[in-house]
Amino acid sequence: MSPLPAGKVLAFAARGERRCLGVRRGGRWTVCPYAAVLDGASAKDQCASCAQLDRSRSVAADTMADDPRPYGVYLAYFGPGLLKVGITAAERGPARLVEQGAVAYAWLGRGPLMAARRAEALLGSALGVPDRLGKAAKRAARGALPAVADRVAELAQLHDASRQLAGWPETLEPVGFACVDHTEVFGLDRVPGEVAELGGLAAGAEIVGEVVAGVGSDVYLRLRGAGEASEGGAGVAVLDLRVLSGWVLGVASGVVTTVPVRRVGERGRGVGQGGGGMEGDRQEGLF
């Protein structure tokens, strides 16, 4: 992982073909036995076979119910009316919230995995709180965020409503409301109201730009010589760094971005990815 501070200039090109990254097991990576070629526009960095093997032992896929670690249940805020519930291993602290690009969050409870899962399902059935949000919706919301006080109030209201629900798992320890905001961590005050977005890479495609901000896997770049972004007056485009996984990246030979640029939201709404005080939240690097 290399830090990508605001002002850092990136200039790289995609080489060859994008290949599946294989599977991580036992603390090491196992190379994809098929050397599968991946779609350059997809955020997925595994072929179907490797992804299936990965999910055979996964909390997210509910195939790891015997995990003895304590889990935290959280409420994450991405914009007005755009909140989700989720769980993460307590030992990971706020890392999952940073990865998802949560604008703000609050812990709701802590306990065994299955109790955390039941609480997550309870909020979904009783309050209609989703456990997944689309990346397009998250990106659009960042351009019109309300004041921090309004974000805190919306989270606090949902936190209180959640704790009042009948059927709260007895083994899940409630956590008092405390909101953590990521404005400074992500550099949200530097994200303009209107931005473009960069499409997927193809062999030989180049990206040249200056880092403006980083939100989870999204990096905002002030592009160098990108016609479509400049014509719209924004000059800033967002790139999901996950689309870089599997490519061999070399130094750009030119001075302009050749990856397709489009306005945020042109593709419509899509399905996304789905202890203690967290004043130490950090996003030191983007990849």
N, C-alpha and C positions, 0 to 999 in steps of 0.2 A: 504494500500500500504506500503510495506517495502522496504527500500533502498537496492540496490544490488551493492555495490561498487566493483571495481576491486579488486581481492584478496579474496573476501568473499567465503567461502566454503559452498556449498549446498549439502545436503544429505537427500533425501526424497523418500518416496514410495507411490504409488497409492493404495488406499484401497477401497474395495467394488465395486460399479458400478458408472460410470460417469452419472450424472443426469442433466437434463435441468435446467437452472438457472431461468426460468420464464421470466417475463416482468417487466421493470421499468416504472412506471407511477406515475405522481403526486409526484415525489420525493421519492418514496418508491418502493420496490420490491414486486411484486405479484408472489407467488409461482406457479410453473407449476402445473395446476390441474391434469395433466396426470402422473406426476412423471416419465416423459419419460426418457428412457435410451439412451445415446448418443454414437456415434462412438468415440472410444478413439483416433483415428488418425485425426479427423477433427478439424479445428480451430473454427467451429461453436459451440456456447455454448447454443443454443436454439433448441428445437424441431421445426418441420415445423409449427405447430399451433401457438406457441408462437412467432415465427419469423414473421408470417403473421400478427399477432396482432400488433407487434412492428412496422411494416412497414406501418400500417394503419394511422400512424401519424408521418411521417418521411420526413425530407428534402431530404435525399438520395433517397427516393422512389418517390419524387415529389408528396407527399400526404400532404404537409404542405405549400402550396403556399401562405397562408395568414399570414405567419410569418412576423411580423412587424420589426424585428431586422435588423440592417444593416449587410451586408455580405462583406467579402473580397474575391477577386479573386487572386489566387496565381499561380506561376509557380514553380514546384518542380523538382529538379535535383537528379537523382539516379545514374548516370554514363554517360559515353560518348554516346550521342544519345538517352539516356533514360530519357526523361523529360515528365511531365504531367501537365495538368491544373486542378485546382480544386477550390472549394469554401468552406468557413467556416464562421461561425458566428463571426463577428468582436470582440465580447466580449471574445471569446476564445483565441484571440491572436494567437501565433504560436503553440498552443497545438496540433492541427491536424497534422501539419508538423512533429512534434516530434513523434506522434503516428504512422505515416506512415513510419518513418525511412528515411525521405528526407535528403540526404547528404547536400544539399544546397537549398535555395529557395529565391524568390523575390516576393513582392506583386505587383500586376498589376493594381488593381482598387478596389473601395469600393462603395457600394450603396445598394439599395433594392434587396431583394432576387431574384426576377424575372429578374432584369437587370443583376445580377451576373450570373444567369443561361444562359441568352442570350449570354453573353460574352464567357462563357465556351463553349457553342455550336458553336459560331462563330469560335473560335480557332480550334475546331475539324473539322469543314467543310472546312475552308479556308486554314489552315496550317497543318491539319492532326495530331494535338496534341491530344493524348488520354487523357481521364479522369480516366483511370484505368491502372495499370501495374501489371504484375504477380510477386508474391513473389519470384519465382525461378530466374527471371531476375534481380530483385533487389539484391538478395543475391550474384549472380554471379558477378555483376558489382562492388560490394564492394571490391572484391579481386584484382582489377586492376584499381584503381582510378587515374586519372591524377592529376597534381599539382592544388592547389587551384585557381591559376590564370587562368588556362584553364577552370575550372568549371565556374568561374565568367564570362569569355568571352562567353561561350556557352549560359549561362542564359541571359546575356545582349543582345546577338544577337536575341534570341527568344522574349525577352521583347520588343525590338525595332520593330521587325516585327509585333508583336501583336498590338502595338499601331498605326501602319500604316494602319491597316485594315479598309476598308469601312464598315459601319454598326455598329460601336461601339455604345453601348447603351448610349443615352444622359444623363440618370440619374445615370450613373456609373462614379464616380469621378476617374480620372486616378491617379496612384501613381507612383512617380518617381522611377527609378531603384536604388535599394540598395540590394546587395546580403548578405545573412546571411549563414555562413557555420557552419556545425555541427560536424566538426572533433573532437573538444575538448569535446563537449557535449556527444557524443556517445563513444568516445575513439576509433575512427576509425583507429588511428595509431597503435593500438594494435591488430587489426583484421588481421590474417595472410592471405597470398594469396590463400592458399588452406585449406579448412576446410571440415569436414564431417557434416552431419546433423542427428539429432535424430528423430526417427519416433514417432508414437503415443504411448500412454501409454496403458497398460492393467493392470488388477488387479494384484497387487503384484510386478509390475515393479518398478525398483529403478534407480535413477539418482544421481550420486555422482561426483562432480567436483568443480573446482574453477572458479569463474567469471573472464572473461578476458575483456569483453566489453558488452555493451547493445545498440542495435539499434532498436528503436521502440519496437515492441513486441518480437523481437529476442534477446536472450541472448547467448553470446558465452562462452562456458565452456571448461576449460582444464580438460578432463575427467580422472577419477581415474580408472585404470584397464580396460578400454574399448578396447578390443582386436583389432577390426576392425579399429578404429581410429588410434591406436598406430602403427599398421602394416603399415599404409599409411604414417607414418612419421609426420603427422600433430599434432595429439593428442588433437586438438581443434574441438569441434562440436557445431553447432548452434541449439538452441531449440526455437520454437515458443511458448511463454508462454501462448498463448490462448488455447493450447491443455490441459492445466492444469485446466481450468475452469470447474467446475462441479464435479471434483474429491475431495474426502476427502484425504488429504495428511498427512502421518505420517512420523515418523523418519525412515530412512533407517536402515535395520538390518545388511546389509553387507557393503563392502567397494568398490564395483565395480558397474559400470553402466550396467544394464541388458536390457535397452531399445534398440531396433534395431538401428544400426548406418549405414549410407550409405553416399556415396560421394554426395556433392551438385550437383544438375543437373541430377541425375540419373532418376528422375521422369519426366524430360522434363519441358517445360514452362507451367505455370498455370496462371489462372486469379487471381489477388490479390484484395485487398481492394481498391479496391477501393478504431492592430492600431499602426501605427507609427513604430519607430525603435524597433528591436527585440533583442537587445544585451542581454536581460535577459532570453533567451531561456534556459530551464533547463530540464533535465530528472533525477529527483531525485530518482525515483524508477521504477521497472519493473513490480511488481505485489504486 
